[in-house]
């Protein structure tokens, strides 16, 4: 008889695929996991359309309520009166819990229930303890220090460990807040191999970006946000556009910061509006078609704990042009799977011009290196075993009721 699978509950603000990283990581782990049975509790409305075909059982306890003033603040924080009672009633149904992310009502509720529940739990920080936020949003950081002393710090101190995807992310997090110490663990991260190549993937992508036609392009696929370096990429592309008239730029992703129109104006001001395309979020076949058709993938982030889209690009054999603030940059550089430069206009310009200037045979070699780098470093089938062992060890230390 095979051993019973351990029941794992993920607590997360949202499973909306538009939010990328954390929920995509859960989905990728679930596809290859062997010893864990996952469920999710989230702040999403129960009738959210993206829940209809979501592959993991999800207890959605939020609502669509809107408001002004304090009401709007509560909405943005994700407040729901259902989560804390639900956790208190159901926590014993699970062997272990993973809290995904920080600074929202799901972590407030988790801090009220988990530390004294007797159920082991981990907190996956997902880059939310990166010092970039402190230096660029000082007022918000001061507010978060208060939240840390009141809530997040207690949550992490009571956990079995805070989880980080790289050693660099772990070290950076140590300097972020004062007031609490907590256990830290690097578990790695990654993605699974993409679906097999099909002609429909590129057709779906080209349909989503009709003005691109059949031109070559560099792809950005992430949240359209200043933190991701969108402005740097547009400026850098404008700097090299005259050298590479056959290449366009595709900036794909959700506009969660309301900055999209500003980036479009920037492209127009720099004279490249006709060659910079903003198709919005790309999912499914269109997404994989974008990765596979791209000449290269660019992510000049100011802060990135891992960058699952970087791993997805490597998995498709597409070289990556990233900043040295993406915490897996050393692996990319040592594998010669792309270009790594500073998170500045100058650095991003160097990355673009460096790659686009390569001879065809050098580009082909870098494409091969990209896939090899994925298999050796970021294939989640290898990394998920570390996480499974961590959960199993935590559960084994819980005293038996018998």
Secondary structure, DSSP 4 states (H G I P E B T S, - for coil): -PPPPEEEEEEES---GGG-HHHHHHHHHHHH-SSEEEEEEEEEETT-GGGTT-SS-EEEEE-----STHHHHHHHHT--TTHHHHHHHHGGG-SEEEEE-SSSHHHHHHHHHGGGSS-EEEEE-TTTT-THHHHH-HHHHHHHHHHIIIIIHHHHHTSSEEEESSHHHHHHHTTT--S----EEE----BPPPPPP-HHHHHHHHHHTGGGTT-EEEEEES--SGGGTHHHHHHHHHHHTTT-TTEEEEEES--SSS-HHHHHHHHHHTT-GGGEEEEE---HHHHHHHHHH-SEEEE--S-BS--HHHHHHHHTT--EEEETTBTTHHHHHHHT-EEEE-SSHHHHHHHHHHHHTS-HHHHHHHHHHHHHHIIIIIBHHHHHHHHHHHHHHHHHTSPP--
